[in-house]
Amino acid sequence: MINFVGAGPGAVDLITVRGMELLKKADVIIYAGSLVNPELLSCAGKNTKIYDSAKMTLEEVMEVMLEADAKGAEVVRLHTGEPSIYGAVREQMDILDSRGIKYESCPGVSACFGAAASLNLEYTLPGVSQTLIITRLEGKTPVPELEKMELLAKHHASMAIYLSSGMLEKLAEKLTQGGYEADTPAALVYKATWPREEKYVCTIGTLAATAREHGITKTAVVLVGDAVTHSNFERSKLYDPTFETEFRKAKETD
């Protein structure tokens, strides 16, 4: 069996229990060495074959995967964070589908949720935002025309922006073009949940300067929106005594 497993954002204990068990049972592990915490590999068996996909092409990864599966081996394809977000998993799955090879996916914690935990923030604050946009800035790799940063910014939703920490001046420009003010709260979280994590709350206008001051050029997620500073939000109806739910009658208050 081939299992695509989310390694989580960095901290070893943030992989799921299921993911850890799959690693322990794996005969072959192909991991994203440029991003996955290598300490996760310490739970692999002593005879487990381990490959670093950072040094491999898609074709080389699939060759290892297909050969191992043909021998009846248990294979784990270990991706950083949550594989369904910028994991390039679908192209691998399509090849497996074309060969009639079965596979399963094990979800993981994405970096934007690790970053939220590090800052103790809630993306969906009543009266502030009820939407989280997960995206990236267009660089060498394009994005669909309707997903340009300045268009997404028009929603003024909470935003988690990946793969953009080396282009923060351009990012700030596109966000303000979309209608955000330069003093809109923002945060830069480097290596969220890793021992080397760094986190800085700033504004859209000071994102680039904050990154320069701390030498951050990659491996960071950018958070944008008023939810970052969790001010001026409304109380949730979920526990409001005046709000009736399926499980609770409304109560009169003075």
Sequence and secondary structure as in RCSB ss.txt:
>XXXX:A:sequence
MINFVGAGPGAVDLITVRGMELLKKADVIIYAGSLVNPELLSCAGKNTKIYDSAKMTLEEVMEVMLEADAKGAEV
VRLHTGEPSIYGAVREQMDILDSRGIKYESCPGVSACFGAAASLNLEYTLPGVSQTLIITRLEGKTPVPELEKME
LLAKHHASMAIYLSSGMLEKLAEKLTQGGYEADTPAALVYKATWPREEKYVCTIGTLAATAREHGITKTAVVLVG
DAVTHSNFERSKLYDPTFETEFRKAKETD
>XXXX:A:secstr
 EEEEE BSS GGGS HHHHHHHHH SEEEE TTTS GGGGGGS TT EEEEGGG  HHHHHHHHHHHHHTT  E
EEEESB TTTT   HHHHHHHHHHT  EEEE    HHHHHHHHHT  S  TTT S EEEEE  SSS   GGG HH
HHHTT  EEEEES TT HHHHHHHHHHTT  TTSEEEEEESTTSTT EEEEEEGGGHHHHHHHHT  SSEEEEES
GGGGT S    GGG TTS  SS       
